[in-house]
Amino acid sequence: MHSFARLVFLSLLGLSLSACSLLSYLPKGSDDPENGDEVPEVNTSRPAAEIYQEAHQALENGSLDGAIKRFNALESRYPFGTYAQQAQIELIYAYFRQREWEQGIATAQRFLREYPSHPAADYALYMQGRINFERTLGLLESNLRWKWFNIDGAERDTQYARGAFVAFDNLLRRHPDSPYAADARQRMLFLKDRVARHDLAVARYYLKRGTYVAAANRAQDILAEFSGTEAVLPALDILIASYKALGLSDMEQQVRSLREQASGQTG
């Protein structure tokens, strides 16, 4: 229950930040489609400012398809200048709300590549993390609940989680004073805990199936990547069981000694 409450808190906190923190970069609005109608073609013979205002208003109104189409048309017609930059920023948010994850990531990466010193570069990094955070949450939670899960799919889920972690880490290193820094730190802690628990589940899965080398390798990875976390003792237990099953008595005893030391430190 505590983990679920923390998950809900993080989601609400992130939505609050995304709606309020960065002025016009993150407009508010509902998620209703544009009156249920097909989005009309964009007249690109108009000035950039006019197309931008129309796109921005569509995004504020929650007309995501219309906003995306107009921002893309603006970028295509006027690829340089302030309006093109702003269009990319707001496209990231529109794709995020539309749950078009790949497009959102690609737009954020393109923005950072083209405008690495832009005042909103921290936002683009943050949204890279947010998109991968959101796309992996349900998958990781699902895998942790079930005894049987697809290993290949599970590895893909942690790939997204690790991608989110890297983006948030880059944000903190490059923009430590960003208004998104505190939220990024909280999400990194959450992701580290979830990935550690996921990797433990995978290691236990291997151990239960009798694939002891795979179980030992995964346990070693956990010890290397998640030292100082609650995953250490269970990983050592898996390593002990794996070495015992493999008949590696000396290595088993070495890990038992480490287990006793680690248990004394945590106790």
N, C-alpha and C positions, 0 to 999 in steps of 0.2 A: 504493500500500500504506500509505503514511504517513497519507493522508487517511482511509482505511478504519479504520485503528487509532485515529485520533483520534475518529472517529464512534463506534466501539465504546466507547471510554473515556468519552465524554460520556454515552452511554446508560446505562452502568453507574454512573457517578457520580450521575446524576440519580435512578436507581432507589434507590441507597443513601440519598440525601438524602430521597427521598419516603418511605422506609420508616422512617427513624430520627430525623429532625431535630425534628419538631414534636409530640412526645409523642402524645397520643391523636388528634391531627388526622390522622395517617397510620398507621393500623394495618397490621400485617403480615398475610400470609395467602397461600394458594395461589389459583389462578384456577379451581379446580374449581367447576362449577355446584352448586346446592343439591341434592345427591343425585340429580340427573337428574330430579327431580320438579317438577311445577308448584308455584309458590309459593302457599301458602294465603293466604286473605284475612286482613288484619290486624285484630285486635280492638282498636278504638280507644277502647273504654270503659275501658281500663286507664289507670293514671297515666302521665304523660309519661316518667318515669324508667324505668319498666318497658319501654315500647316502645323507648326509646332503647337500653337495654342489650341487648335482643334484636337490634336492628338493628346495633349495634356488633359484637356477637358474630358475626353473620352475615358482616359485612365482614371481620373478622379470620380467619374460617374460609374466606374466598374465595367465599362464597355471594353473588355480586354481585347477581343478580336479586332475591334475598330481601332483601338490605340496602337496595337502591334502593327497593323497594316499601315497606319498613318506614319508612325515613327520610321518604319522601314522605307516607306516612300520618301520621307524627308531626307533620310540618309542617302538614298540613291540619287536624289535630285540635287542635294546640297551636301556633298560628302565632307566638306571642310568647314571649320568655324564653330562658334559657340553652340549653335542649334544642333549640329551633328553630334557634338559631345554630349549635350543634354539628352538628345534622343537615345543615345546608347545607354546612358545611365538609367533612364526610365524604362527602356526596353528590358533591362535586366529584371527590374521589379515586375513588369507586366508578365514576362515569361515565368517568373517565380510564382505569381498568383495564379497563372494559368496552368501551373504544374508542368510546363514544358521544360523539363530539367536540362536536357542537353543544349537546347537553344540558349537558356539562361547562362549556363556555364561558358558556352562558346562566346557569347556577347561580353561577359565579364572579362574573359581572357583577352579578347580583342581590344577592349577598352584599355586594359592595363598595358598591353603591348604598344598601343598607339599613344596613350597619354599617361605614362608612368608617374608623372609629377603633378597630375591633376588633383585639385583639392578633394575630389570624391574618390581617389584611388583606394582609400581605406574602405569605403563603402563597397567598391567592386570586389575587394578581397573578402570582406565580411559576407557578401552575398554568395560568393563561391562556396564559402563554408556553410552558409545557411541552406543552400540548395542541396548539397550533399548530405547535410545533417537531416533535412526533412525527408529526402528520398530513401534514406537507410533506416530511419527510426522504426517503422512498422516491421520491416524485414528482420532486423536484429531482435526486436522484442518477440516476434513470432518464433524465431529459431531457438530462443532461450526457453520458451514455454514447452516445446515438443521434444520428446525423447528421440524421435526419428526425424532427421532432416537431411536435405540434399547437401552434401559437402561442397560440391561445385558452386551451387547457388549461395551457400553460406559464405564462401570465400569472396564472391562478388559483393555481398552485402558489406563485408568489412573493408573492401576496397573503397566503397563510398565513404565509410566512416573515417578511414585513414585520409582520404582526400579532404574531408571536412577539417580534420585535425591539422593537416598541413596548411590549409588556407588560413585557419584561425591563427596558427603559429606565425605564419608570415605577416599577418596583420599586426600581431603584438610586437614582432621584431622591427617592422618598418614604421609602424604608427602607434607607439606605446601610449600616446595621449589621445587616441581616437575615442569618440563617444561610444564606439562599439567594442572597445577593448574589454571592459568588465564582462559584458555578455559573452564575448568570445572565450574568456577564461573559464567561465562556468560551463560552457558547452564542451570545452576541451576536457575538463574533469569528468563530465558525464560520459563523453565518448571513450575516454581511457578506461573507465570502469566497465562500460558495456563491451568494448572490444576484448578486454581481459576476461570477462565472464564468458563471452562467446568462444574465445580460444580455449578456455578450460572445458567448455562443453564439447568442443571438437576433440580435445585430447582424451577426455573420458570416453567419447564415442569410439575412438581408435582402440583404447584400452579394453573396452567391453568386447570389441570385435576380435581381439587378439592380435592386432597389428601393433606389436609392442615397439618396434623401431619408430614407426610414425608417431605413436603416443609419446615416446621419449623425446623425439625431435621437437614436437609441438610444446612439450613442457619446458624444454630448454629455451625455446623462443620466448615463452612467457616470462621466464626468469630473467632473460636478457632485456626484454622490452618493458616489463612492468615491475621492476624491482621497487620495493617500498610500498607495494599495494597489497591488498588482501588476497590477491591471486597467488602470492609466493608460496604459502604453505600448501595449498591444494596442488600446486604444480610440483612441488617437491615430493608430495605423496604419490603422484602419478609417476614421477621419475623413479622413485623407489620400487614401485610395483612393476614397472616396465623392466628395470634392470634385474629384478628378482626373477621375473618370468623368462628373461633372456639368459639367465645363468651367469650374469656379470656380478659376482659376489663382491669383488673389491670396489667396484663403482657404486654398488648398492650401499655398502658400508660408508663410503665417503659421503654420499648424499644423506644417509641417516644422520651422520654427524652434523652436517649442515642444517638438517631439519631440526635437530635438538637446539643448535645455536639460535636459529631463527625463531623457534618457538619461545626460547627464553627471552629474546629481545622483544617480541610482541607481547609476551605475558607481563 
